[in-house]
Amino acid sequence: MKILVVDDEFRIRELIKKYAALENHEVLEASGGFEAVEILRNEKVDIVIMDVMMPELDGFSAVGEIRKFSDVPVLMLSARGEQYDRIHGFELGIDDYVVKPFSPKELMMRISAIYKRYNHRTSAESGEIFEHEGLKVDFAARLVYVDGKRVDLSPKEYDLLFYFIQNKDLALSREKLIREVWGYDFYGDDRTLDTHIKLLRKHLGEYSKMIVTLRSMGYRFETKI
């Protein structure tokens, strides 16, 4: 796997590079957002680890630029764990958000999970189309329509909706959703899941009613309401 590590702190880049080497990953480095964007315009990488707080072009702005020409998976690093920052990152289309200080081993596991999900998600999708009332999902094209109007979901929002549809009318625990959609074991922090549910409901409009909260358990995607 080829990983681009973007952080203005040399020690952080070296730490990630050290652990990535143990798993035989190739690492490219960038000390800022502008450099990262230029690298991605000329190099094909499998995943980007992007710091938020950087001089000149911050991580959020860099991801915004990258999304104009690439859907490469992005894991964002930040010393800030506020909900606003998480939501902003996910709205830009990042795949995961890790707060510093972090466990390098856990970071490597999350990277592998994202890579695995990214490379296998299309093979799990058929050419079928799901329709219920005014909600339409074209699996092959990864397109979602609400009352005939196309809505743009982030990659992870789409993965979550796809999994819900695959398992419609079944009770799904938070742990299972995290494990199956994000691809790693549940760590007791379900803010990432709840943030994506919130964003997905916002995009689905009146059809957000289909995502039913199960108190103290998880969620169910209901088609019988």
Secondary structure as GFF3:
##gff-version 3
##sequence-region A 1 225
A	DSSP	beta_strand	2	6	.	.	.	ID=ss1
A	DSSP	alpha_helix	10	22	.	.	.	ID=ss2
A	DSSP	beta_strand	26	30	.	.	.	ID=ss3
A	DSSP	alpha_helix	33	42	.	.	.	ID=ss4
A	DSSP	beta_strand	47	51	.	.	.	ID=ss5
A	DSSP	alpha_helix	59	66	.	.	.	ID=ss6
A	DSSP	beta_strand	74	78	.	.	.	ID=ss7
A	DSSP	alpha_helix	83	92	.	.	.	ID=ss8
A	DSSP	beta_strand	96	99	.	.	.	ID=ss9
A	DSSP	alpha_helix	104	120	.	.	.	ID=ss10
A	DSSP	beta_strand	129	132	.	.	.	ID=ss11
A	DSSP	beta_strand	135	138	.	.	.	ID=ss12
A	DSSP	beta_strand	143	146	.	.	.	ID=ss13
A	DSSP	beta_strand	149	151	.	.	.	ID=ss14
A	DSSP	alpha_helix	155	166	.	.	.	ID=ss15
A	DSSP	beta_strand	171	173	.	.	.	ID=ss16
A	DSSP	alpha_helix	174	177	.	.	.	ID=ss17
A	DSSP	pi_helix	178	182	.	.	.	ID=ss18
A	DSSP	alpha_helix	191	204	.	.	.	ID=ss19
A	DSSP	three_ten_helix	205	210	.	.	.	ID=ss20
A	DSSP	beta_strand	211	214	.	.	.	ID=ss21
A	DSSP	beta_strand	218	221	.	.	.	ID=ss22
###
